[in-house]
């Protein structure tokens, strides 16, 4: 029988040579490694997706736990700001949830006392709801952030209030200001006027070339120099547009702000107004009350807008943060605005803001 033809040994050795198999082994190993890396990356992506909060409540709870882990005191003052991310009522519910989670982590939220500020802000972008918390640190703030897609919040939860408050800084001074008020120009006079009440005088400014120029200043009888916690309030009415009432501790004064008549005072126990009523035809027939949030003179403040006919302390319909305690809320140039005096805690200056009621998105 003829012997089958086999390749020579040299050919066999050549085909099974380890040297010749190295490229194949490298290709095989590279494929396995790439598949492994891809699997790990996909697993990490899935874990990341799973880790994202699916509800705004979950995001707030997670943020509270992370904020509690930041280096700060065990007692904090919570400064909560909602920039239209959710409705005001929804924001209040989330705030309560945040506080509950903080308390569970042994972080006490102080009320009406000095404590380091824990600031929380709710913001919205075209696609996301972003919730950030920060506490002061050495040279910088420590910040933690949670976010989720806006479509996870739901349209019914993001409808919000159609009302909002806008503020405009119009004047500031390093001298103490008790109250301020803005008045539109009188009949036949387009120039606006700004009234400033200090501890010693009633000052009237006229608007000129984008600034304010002092028109006249009249002393207040019975000056109270150095009185701690001095308080004052300017009162303007449409019924007597040329007169201004001045509330001071233990007395009430009257003056004609459009002339040089002296300030006349009489002893009285004034009934301090709780805020300022605002109304705007563009926002409907409702009247709203604008008032400050706190009586803590060492902390930042908020302006709250409430339904004036909804009983005692209803939920605010809009809010606005200011950089220090509110000193007074007086008349603005129209029925839909107010003049708010704030003591800026960072600069120490007294700032006068025009705060206006606005409607719509």
Secondary structure, DSSP 8 states (H G I E B T S, - for coil): --------HHHHHHHT-HHHHHHHHHHHHHHHHHHHHHHHHHHHHHHHHHHS-SSHHHHHHHHHHHHHTSS--SEEEEEEEE-SSS-HHHHHHHHHHHHHHHHHTT-EE-SSS--EEEEEEEEE-SSEEEEEEEEE-SSSEEEEEEEEEGGGT-HHHH---SEEEEEEEEEEESS---EEEEE---TT----EEEEE-SSEEEEEEEETTEEEEEEEEE-SS--TT-TT--EEEE--STTTTEEEEEETTEEEEEETTS----EEEE------SSEEE--GGG-S--EEEEES---TTS-EEEEEEETTS-TT---SEEEEESS-EEEEEE-SSTTEEEEEEE-TTT--EEEEEEEEEE--
